[in-house]
């Protein structure tokens, strides 16, 4: 990159920094929590979330650096880290020619180890970094660096959510003058925000059929229900579905954190109960702002040992049991301990079970907005009516057909809460 190219890139990058209006804002528990999580994961005394300004490095969060809000851009290590689109790692700063003479290494702070992942916008500009520092040299694994990248993605999500919230406030100010004419703007903002918290589409998995549906109880609110399906490598896939306490932007920000934490934890832990335990720890890091949730996390292994079906391992944290539609026509709850709420107690325990799906069988996950709906205004719909509805449709119901028929049923239930559905099946 020539000097001119670099100057043009830096000018455009600073416009991106300005767009997010984050510099010199007060401390925020969400970013502090991310810094604490980074320090805990890597076992380092210092972790920071930084934005690189024109002539300074500003700390949005600084774990282990009490009272420090900014340093000069030179000699800040973050200024070098934002030049890379991948994690920037210095295993031993005193022997690395990039940092050996740096005052942060030679001076009182005595940095020996530094790793950073860039906070990157959707249009490719690196605003700053999520960093971990130590006073002793160390090595890190590719899996650790992947977690650091995920944390940087969570920071970017939080910046996007904050930007959306600021836009909403500005829109509300205008709506006081012309509320009736522009009322649809708020609904559109909420819908757009919700879409950022759910996968745009489900992946194609050989030998597996998937279907999903999301019903928002109100177009004026961002929901707290969530689901996702993603690849773990080899022939293993993970999926989860859950419900965050509450509604609105606060619940949405927790949903974003849950989604990225579960993705990273599912890759790290082969036992899905350990992944839920990791999520439980993350949600409890800030007791002043934490929200609990119910979650069901599953691992799919299709065509295991040449078998035509699939094996599903389910871990449950306080969530309603999944319903299994057997090709015999039976509908039953997946056997296993329900487990405790995620994010409520430090020593929470989570249940698990294994289900073998044969061709023509389906596993349905749902949030409690379905069973707690009151179609007559008095009695809840309940699991018994859900089972009865499903029983009338087996053994011919595929995941796609089943979710389609449930989505047609939902409007008649007059649900007061969001409803998420995720069906996993093996085609005949």
PLY file of the C-alpha trace (Angstrom):
ply
format ascii 1.0
element vertex 428
property float x
property float y
property float z
element edge 427
property int vertex1
property int vertex2
end_header
0.00 0.00 0.00
1.44 3.37 -1.03
1.51 6.37 1.33
-1.36 7.96 -0.64
-3.42 4.76 -0.52
-2.84 4.51 3.23
-3.89 8.13 3.76
-7.08 7.58 1.76
-7.84 4.39 3.70
-7.22 6.14 7.03
-9.50 9.04 6.05
-12.30 6.63 5.14
-11.66 4.62 8.34
-12.01 7.72 10.49
-15.31 8.51 8.79
-16.46 5.04 9.87
-15.30 5.71 13.47
-17.25 8.97 13.44
-20.34 7.21 12.09
-20.66 5.07 15.22
-20.36 8.11 17.56
-18.69 5.97 20.25
-15.60 8.02 21.19
-15.65 9.56 24.71
-18.94 7.90 25.64
-19.45 6.75 29.27
-18.51 3.28 30.50
-20.90 0.55 29.37
-21.43 -2.72 31.22
-21.77 -4.71 27.99
-18.28 -3.77 26.73
-16.81 -4.15 30.24
-18.26 -7.67 30.30
-16.62 -8.50 26.97
-13.22 -7.32 28.28
-13.64 -9.42 31.44
-14.61 -12.43 29.36
-11.51 -12.02 27.17
-9.25 -11.79 30.22
-10.92 -14.83 31.80
-10.69 -16.92 28.63
-7.00 -16.20 28.04
-6.02 -15.98 31.73
-4.38 -12.57 31.25
-4.32 -9.72 33.78
-5.26 -7.12 31.15
-7.89 -7.03 28.41
-9.22 -4.00 26.55
-11.76 -2.92 23.96
-10.25 0.01 22.04
-11.12 2.46 19.27
-8.20 3.92 17.30
-8.70 7.69 16.83
-6.56 10.05 14.71
-3.92 10.65 17.38
-4.94 8.42 20.30
-6.15 5.00 21.30
-9.33 5.33 23.33
-10.47 2.59 25.73
-14.17 1.76 25.63
-13.41 -0.95 28.22
-10.19 -1.67 30.13
-10.00 -4.66 32.46
-6.90 -4.48 34.66
-6.07 -0.87 33.73
-8.17 1.06 36.23
-8.25 4.79 35.59
-6.78 4.59 32.07
-9.10 5.93 29.36
-6.66 6.62 26.50
-3.03 6.58 25.37
-1.20 8.19 22.46
-1.60 6.39 19.14
2.16 6.04 19.05
3.40 3.78 20.72
0.03 2.01 21.08
0.10 -1.57 19.78
-3.50 -1.28 18.55
-2.41 1.11 15.81
-0.39 -1.73 14.28
-3.11 -4.32 14.91
-5.74 -2.45 12.85
-3.52 -2.75 9.78
-4.24 -6.51 9.78
-7.53 -8.15 8.88
-6.72 -11.20 11.07
-5.64 -11.50 14.71
-2.33 -9.76 15.49
-0.18 -11.78 17.92
3.10 -10.97 19.67
4.17 -14.05 21.66
7.24 -12.41 23.24
7.38 -8.64 22.77
11.03 -8.31 23.87
12.27 -10.60 21.10
9.77 -9.64 18.40
11.34 -6.99 16.11
7.94 -5.29 15.73
7.76 -4.44 19.43
11.18 -4.90 21.02
11.81 -1.14 21.37
8.22 -0.17 22.16
7.91 1.90 25.41
4.99 -0.26 26.53
7.39 -3.22 26.41
10.51 -1.54 27.78
8.70 0.71 30.27
6.86 0.24 33.56
3.96 -1.71 32.08
6.37 -4.37 30.77
4.16 -5.95 28.14
5.52 -9.32 26.98
2.46 -10.87 25.31
-0.13 -9.13 23.13
-2.95 -10.47 20.99
-5.65 -8.44 19.24
-8.60 -9.09 16.93
-9.89 -6.23 14.76
-13.37 -4.75 15.26
-14.45 -4.64 11.63
-17.49 -2.96 10.09
-19.64 -4.62 7.43
-17.98 -2.40 4.82
-14.50 -3.50 5.87
-13.17 -0.68 8.08
-11.29 -1.63 11.25
-12.42 0.70 14.04
-10.23 -0.72 16.79
-9.44 -4.01 18.52
-10.27 -6.41 21.33
-6.94 -7.06 23.08
-5.40 -9.29 25.73
-2.02 -8.44 27.34
0.30 -10.17 29.77
3.62 -9.42 31.44
4.98 -12.81 30.50
5.41 -14.42 27.05
2.95 -17.07 25.97
1.59 -18.98 22.99
-2.05 -19.14 21.89
-3.96 -21.71 19.85
-5.99 -21.16 16.72
-9.13 -21.95 18.76
-8.24 -19.20 21.24
-7.77 -16.69 18.43
-11.12 -17.74 16.98
-12.75 -16.86 20.31
-10.99 -13.47 20.28
-12.38 -12.85 16.78
-15.88 -13.82 17.98
-15.60 -11.33 20.85
-14.59 -8.61 18.37
-17.68 -9.55 16.32
-19.83 -9.21 19.45
-18.38 -5.70 20.00
-19.28 -4.82 16.41
-22.81 -6.14 16.97
-23.12 -3.97 20.06
-21.94 -0.92 18.10
-24.52 -1.67 15.41
-27.25 -2.08 18.04
-26.22 1.18 19.67
-26.24 2.90 16.29
-29.73 1.53 15.63
-30.88 2.74 19.06
-29.52 6.25 18.40
-31.30 6.29 15.05
-34.49 5.22 16.81
-34.21 8.07 19.31
-33.77 10.57 16.50
-36.75 9.08 14.69
-38.89 9.29 17.84
-38.03 12.99 18.20
-39.30 13.59 14.67
-42.35 11.46 15.28
-43.59 13.88 17.96
-44.30 16.31 15.11
-45.74 13.81 12.65
-46.39 10.64 14.62
-49.39 9.42 12.66
-47.74 9.80 9.25
-44.42 8.17 10.21
-45.54 5.51 12.70
-44.53 2.69 10.38
-40.88 3.81 10.60
-40.51 2.45 14.16
-42.01 -0.88 13.21
-39.61 -1.12 10.28
-36.62 -0.33 12.51
-37.64 -3.00 15.01
-38.13 -5.57 12.24
-34.72 -4.78 10.74
-33.07 -5.07 14.15
-34.75 -8.43 14.77
-33.44 -9.78 11.47
-29.86 -9.09 12.58
-30.36 -11.46 15.55
-31.59 -14.48 13.55
-29.87 -16.39 10.72
-31.07 -15.12 7.32
-31.57 -18.73 6.18
-30.98 -22.28 7.36
-28.02 -24.25 5.94
-28.44 -27.25 3.67
-27.37 -30.45 5.48
-27.12 -33.69 3.51
-29.52 -36.26 4.95
-31.29 -33.71 7.19
-34.35 -31.52 6.63
-34.72 -28.28 8.59
-37.53 -25.77 8.99
-38.04 -22.72 11.19
-40.54 -19.99 11.94
-40.45 -16.84 14.06
-43.59 -15.07 15.25
-43.11 -11.68 16.92
-45.85 -10.89 19.43
-45.66 -7.18 18.55
-44.29 -5.37 15.53
-43.26 -2.53 17.87
-40.87 -4.67 19.94
-37.68 -6.58 19.32
-38.14 -10.15 20.47
-36.09 -12.17 22.89
-36.53 -15.59 21.21
-33.67 -16.92 19.10
-32.42 -19.91 17.11
-29.46 -20.86 14.92
-27.98 -23.80 12.97
-24.27 -23.97 12.08
-21.49 -26.36 11.03
-19.02 -27.73 13.61
-16.72 -29.46 11.14
-16.62 -32.98 9.70
-20.21 -34.30 9.67
-21.32 -32.58 12.88
-23.78 -29.70 13.05
-25.07 -27.69 15.98
-28.40 -26.01 16.53
-29.97 -24.09 19.38
-33.25 -22.43 20.27
-34.08 -20.34 23.32
-35.83 -17.46 24.98
-34.26 -14.46 26.75
-36.03 -12.90 29.72
-37.86 -9.74 28.65
-38.25 -7.87 25.36
-36.81 -4.88 23.58
-33.24 -3.70 22.86
-31.85 -4.96 26.20
-33.10 -8.48 25.48
-31.85 -8.13 21.90
-28.33 -7.20 23.04
-28.27 -10.27 25.31
-29.53 -12.40 22.41
-26.60 -11.22 20.31
-24.14 -12.12 23.07
-25.79 -15.54 23.54
-25.64 -16.34 19.85
-21.90 -15.68 19.48
-21.03 -17.24 22.83
-22.92 -20.45 22.04
-21.33 -20.64 18.60
-17.83 -20.38 20.09
-18.62 -22.73 23.00
-20.19 -25.40 20.76
-16.99 -25.48 18.70
-14.84 -25.73 21.80
-16.81 -28.34 23.79
-17.97 -31.67 22.36
-20.42 -32.04 25.27
-23.25 -29.51 24.74
-23.81 -29.32 28.52
-20.35 -27.77 28.88
-21.26 -25.24 26.18
-24.33 -24.24 28.22
-22.14 -23.97 31.33
-19.85 -21.59 29.41
-22.86 -19.48 28.41
-24.05 -19.51 32.04
-20.69 -18.08 33.14
-20.78 -15.34 30.50
-24.31 -14.24 31.41
-23.38 -14.02 35.10
-20.29 -11.84 34.58
-22.25 -8.63 35.16
-24.77 -9.21 38.00
-26.11 -5.64 37.63
-27.25 -6.13 34.04
-27.46 -9.85 33.37
-30.52 -11.56 31.92
-31.28 -15.25 32.21
-32.63 -17.41 29.42
-33.86 -20.88 28.57
-31.90 -22.74 25.89
-31.89 -26.10 24.12
-28.60 -26.90 22.35
-28.26 -29.91 20.07
-25.56 -31.68 18.07
-26.61 -33.51 14.88
-24.58 -36.38 13.45
-26.29 -37.56 10.23
-25.59 -40.96 8.68
-23.64 -42.06 11.75
-21.71 -45.27 11.02
-23.51 -45.63 7.70
-26.95 -45.56 9.32
-29.65 -43.82 7.26
-30.91 -41.76 10.19
-29.22 -39.27 12.48
-28.17 -39.07 16.12
-29.05 -35.91 18.02
-27.52 -35.06 21.41
-29.59 -32.49 23.29
-28.59 -30.35 26.26
-31.29 -28.39 28.06
-31.15 -25.31 30.23
-34.63 -24.71 31.65
-36.29 -25.05 28.25
-39.50 -26.98 27.42
-38.61 -30.49 26.20
-38.37 -31.09 22.47
-41.17 -33.18 20.96
-40.28 -36.29 18.97
-42.57 -37.37 16.14
-41.94 -41.06 15.51
-42.83 -42.71 12.19
-45.02 -45.09 14.19
-47.34 -42.13 14.78
-46.33 -41.55 18.39
-45.52 -38.06 19.71
-43.47 -37.89 22.88
-41.13 -35.60 24.77
-37.42 -36.21 24.25
-36.31 -38.00 27.42
-33.88 -36.14 29.66
-33.48 -33.81 32.63
-34.86 -30.35 31.86
-31.92 -28.57 33.48
-31.78 -25.17 35.17
-32.18 -21.66 33.76
-29.04 -20.33 32.03
-27.63 -17.19 33.65
-29.58 -17.45 36.90
-27.23 -19.36 39.25
-23.43 -19.86 39.26
-23.63 -23.61 39.88
-26.42 -24.34 37.40
-26.70 -27.92 36.12
-27.94 -28.85 32.68
-29.65 -31.98 31.44
-28.84 -34.00 28.35
-30.21 -36.89 26.32
-29.56 -38.63 23.00
-32.23 -39.20 20.35
-31.84 -41.42 17.29
-33.93 -40.16 14.38
-35.01 -42.71 11.80
-36.06 -41.76 8.24
-39.45 -40.07 8.41
-39.00 -38.85 12.02
-38.85 -35.24 13.24
-37.72 -33.39 16.36
-39.59 -30.14 17.12
-38.18 -27.38 19.34
-40.36 -24.44 20.37
-40.43 -21.55 22.83
-43.04 -21.26 25.55
-44.96 -18.54 23.73
-46.67 -21.46 21.94
-47.84 -23.36 25.02
-48.61 -20.25 27.11
-50.86 -18.65 24.49
-54.50 -18.20 25.59
-56.74 -18.62 22.51
-59.94 -18.21 24.56
-58.48 -15.52 26.81
-58.51 -17.82 29.86
-56.89 -21.27 29.58
-53.38 -21.66 28.22
-52.98 -23.73 25.05
-50.60 -26.09 26.89
-48.30 -28.91 25.83
-51.22 -31.37 25.67
-52.86 -29.42 22.84
-49.54 -29.09 21.03
-49.09 -32.88 21.22
-52.67 -33.41 20.02
-52.11 -31.06 17.08
-48.92 -32.93 16.12
-50.44 -36.38 16.63
-53.07 -35.61 13.99
-50.30 -35.02 11.47
-47.89 -37.93 11.97
-46.47 -40.00 10.41
-46.71 -37.95 7.20
-45.53 -34.58 8.56
-42.11 -33.45 7.32
-40.30 -30.61 9.16
-41.29 -28.12 6.45
-44.93 -29.17 6.39
-45.12 -29.34 10.18
-43.71 -25.85 10.72
-45.93 -24.46 7.94
-49.07 -25.85 9.63
-47.99 -24.60 13.06
-47.33 -21.14 11.62
-50.89 -21.14 10.24
-52.21 -22.13 13.70
-50.31 -19.46 15.67
-52.41 -16.40 14.70
-55.53 -18.09 16.10
-53.82 -18.64 19.47
-53.64 -14.90 20.25
-50.12 -15.33 21.62
-48.90 -12.56 23.93
-45.27 -13.67 23.68
-42.87 -14.32 20.82
-42.79 -17.84 19.39
-39.83 -19.53 17.73
-40.03 -22.94 16.05
-37.20 -25.15 14.78
-37.80 -28.64 13.33
-35.05 -31.17 12.55
-35.94 -34.34 10.66
-34.61 -37.16 8.51
-36.34 -37.48 5.10
-37.85 -40.83 4.16
0 1
1 2
2 3
3 4
4 5
5 6
6 7
7 8
8 9
9 10
10 11
11 12
12 13
13 14
14 15
15 16
16 17
17 18
18 19
19 20
20 21
21 22
22 23
23 24
24 25
25 26
26 27
27 28
28 29
29 30
30 31
31 32
32 33
33 34
34 35
35 36
36 37
37 38
38 39
39 40
40 41
41 42
42 43
43 44
44 45
45 46
46 47
47 48
48 49
49 50
50 51
51 52
52 53
53 54
54 55
55 56
56 57
57 58
58 59
59 60
60 61
61 62
62 63
63 64
64 65
65 66
66 67
67 68
68 69
69 70
70 71
71 72
72 73
73 74
74 75
75 76
76 77
77 78
78 79
79 80
80 81
81 82
82 83
83 84
84 85
85 86
86 87
87 88
88 89
89 90
90 91
91 92
92 93
93 94
94 95
95 96
96 97
97 98
98 99
99 100
100 101
101 102
102 103
103 104
104 105
105 106
106 107
107 108
108 109
109 110
110 111
111 112
112 113
113 114
114 115
115 116
116 117
117 118
118 119
119 120
120 121
121 122
122 123
123 124
124 125
125 126
126 127
127 128
128 129
129 130
130 131
131 132
132 133
133 134
134 135
135 136
136 137
137 138
138 139
139 140
140 141
141 142
142 143
143 144
144 145
145 146
146 147
147 148
148 149
149 150
150 151
151 152
152 153
153 154
154 155
155 156
156 157
157 158
158 159
159 160
160 161
161 162
162 163
163 164
164 165
165 166
166 167
167 168
168 169
169 170
170 171
171 172
172 173
173 174
174 175
175 176
176 177
177 178
178 179
179 180
180 181
181 182
182 183
183 184
184 185
185 186
186 187
187 188
188 189
189 190
190 191
191 192
192 193
193 194
194 195
195 196
196 197
197 198
198 199
199 200
200 201
201 202
202 203
203 204
204 205
205 206
206 207
207 208
208 209
209 210
210 211
211 212
212 213
213 214
214 215
215 216
216 217
217 218
218 219
219 220
220 221
221 222
222 223
223 224
224 225
225 226
226 227
227 228
228 229
229 230
230 231
231 232
232 233
233 234
234 235
235 236
236 237
237 238
238 239
239 240
240 241
241 242
242 243
243 244
244 245
245 246
246 247
247 248
248 249
249 250
250 251
251 252
252 253
253 254
254 255
255 256
256 257
257 258
258 259
259 260
260 261
261 262
262 263
263 264
264 265
265 266
266 267
267 268
268 269
269 270
270 271
271 272
272 273
273 274
274 275
275 276
276 277
277 278
278 279
279 280
280 281
281 282
282 283
283 284
284 285
285 286
286 287
287 288
288 289
289 290
290 291
291 292
292 293
293 294
294 295
295 296
296 297
297 298
298 299
299 300
300 301
301 302
302 303
303 304
304 305
305 306
306 307
307 308
308 309
309 310
310 311
311 312
312 313
313 314
314 315
315 316
316 317
317 318
318 319
319 320
320 321
321 322
322 323
323 324
324 325
325 326
326 327
327 328
328 329
329 330
330 331
331 332
332 333
333 334
334 335
335 336
336 337
337 338
338 339
339 340
340 341
341 342
342 343
343 344
344 345
345 346
346 347
347 348
348 349
349 350
350 351
351 352
352 353
353 354
354 355
355 356
356 357
357 358
358 359
359 360
360 361
361 362
362 363
363 364
364 365
365 366
366 367
367 368
368 369
369 370
370 371
371 372
372 373
373 374
374 375
375 376
376 377
377 378
378 379
379 380
380 381
381 382
382 383
383 384
384 385
385 386
386 387
387 388
388 389
389 390
390 391
391 392
392 393
393 394
394 395
395 396
396 397
397 398
398 399
399 400
400 401
401 402
402 403
403 404
404 405
405 406
406 407
407 408
408 409
409 410
410 411
411 412
412 413
413 414
414 415
415 416
416 417
417 418
418 419
419 420
420 421
421 422
422 423
423 424
424 425
425 426
426 427
